[in-house]
Amino acid sequence: MIRAGLLSLAISVGVSFSPPVGAQTLPRQAIPQQGERIRLRGVSGGESPSVASGRFSGLEGDTLVLQVSRTEYRRFALEDLAKLEISAGKSRGAGAFRGMLIGTVGGASLGLLLGALSPEGCARCDSAGASMAIAAVGLGTLGLAGGLAIGAAVGVERWEVRWMVEGVR
């Protein structure tokens, strides 16, 4: 009888001190600096998108405030978040590689299309297939160079995970 009473008391004390189910808090080391660029993933509350990014504005209780534009602020309940990432800056190399791929595929596709639509083909080509191949290689090379230059200039933003819910990738 005494055991059952002690067990009941232990369970009720444990329940009263545990946080509500679904409630989350950010560990102190995971809280971004004011104005730091962040990306939120797994946002599931209401009409919120599954990914949101902007500048960290602050915490209001169990709500994270994100500045998404100069005048617009959005609030996200911590319980709706799966992952918080911090911007690690831009990578020019990754941007150049992505631009090179996009430019090459786009240029080669356009070359194939123009080569196929050309009524006379090229003067030195024996067949329409040769005309398409020459146009695809030529425009693919131009697309590669243009995409490489634009991608390197623009870059690609890199993200580092600062906090995530257990079991989320």
N, C-alpha and C positions, 0 to 999 in steps of 0.2 A: 504494500500500500504506500509506504513512504517512497519507494523507488518510482512508482507511477507518478506521485506528486512532484518529485524532483525532476523527472523527465518532462512532465508537463510545464513546469516552471522554466526549465532550460529552453524548451522549444519556444515558449511565449517571449522570453527575453531575447532569444536569437531573432525571432521574427520582428520584434519591435525595433531592433537596432539595424536591421538590414535595409538597404535602400529599396524603394518601390521597384517592382518588376518592370523592366523596360527602361528605367531611368539610367542615364549614363553621366559620368563626369569626365572631364579631360584631366589627365594627370598634369601637374604643374609644368613639367618639362615639355609637354606637348602644346602648351598654349603659345600661339604665334605672337610675335612682336606687333605692336600697333602699326598698321600700314603695310605689313608684309603681305606679299601676293600668295594666296592660298587657293587650293582646289578642293572642293567637297565632293565625295562620291557616295552613292547609295542613298541620296536624299530621297525619302519616300513620302514625306508628309504632304497631303493635299495635292495642289497643282504644281508642286516643286519639281524641277527636273532631276534626272538621276545624276547629273554632274553640274556643278555650279562653281564658277571661279570669280575671284575679285580680290579686294584688299580687306584684310582683317580689321574690323572696327572695334570689336570688344566682345565681352561676355556679359549677358544680363541674366543672372540666375542660371537656369539650365537651357539658355538660348544663345546661339552664336550669331553675331551680327556681321554681315558681309556687305561691303560697299561694292556694288556691281558696276556703277558708273559714278560720275561726279555728283549727281543729285539723287541717285537711287540706292537705298539700303534694303537688304532682305534679311529676314530673321529665320533661323533654322533651329528647330528643337534638337538638342544633342541626341535624344533617343532615336531620331530619324537618320542619323549619320552612321555610315559604315567605315569611312576612311577620310582622313584629313591629310593633304599633301602640301608641302611647301615648295615654292619655286626655287630651283637651284640655278636660275639664269638660263641663257640661251646657248645652244650649241651650234656654231657655224658649220662644223663638219657634218653633223647630222642633217642640217638644213640643206647643205650642198648635195648630199647623197640623195635626199628625198626629191629635191628639185631636178637632179640629173635623171632619176627614174621617171618622174612625171613628164619631163621635157622630151625624153627619148621615146617613150610610149606615145605621147601625143603627136610628136613630129613624124614618127614612122607611120602612125595611123593616118594622119593627114596625107602623107606621101603616097600611101597605098590607095587612098581614095582618089586623089588627084591623078595618079598614074592610071587608074582604072577608067576614070572619066575623060581622060585626054583622048579626043577623037583620032588624032594622028599619031600619038605616041611620040617617042623621040626620034630624031633623024637617024641615029646610029643603031637603033634597036631592031632586032630581028622579030620580036614578038611583043604582044601587049604585056606579058608577064615580065619581060626584061625592063620595059618602061616602068612598070609598077615597082620593081625592085630598086631601080636607080632612084626614083622619086622617094621611096621609103628610106633608103640609106642616106640620101642627101638631106631630107627634112628631119630625119631622126638625128643626124649629126648636129644640125642647127638647133634642134630642140634640146639635145644633150648640153650643148654649150650655154644656151640661154637659161635652161633650168638650173644648171650648175651655178651660174653667176647670180641669178635671182635667189636661189635657195641659200647660198652662202651669205648674201646680203641680209636676208630676212632672218634666217636661223630657225631653230626649233626649240621650244621651251622644254626644259628638263624638270622633272618633279621628283621630290624625295618624300617618302611616307614618314609622317611625324607621329601618327596615331591611327589605329584601326581596331575594329571590333574583332574579337577572337573568332577564327574560322573564316574570315574574309580574306580574299586574295587581293 
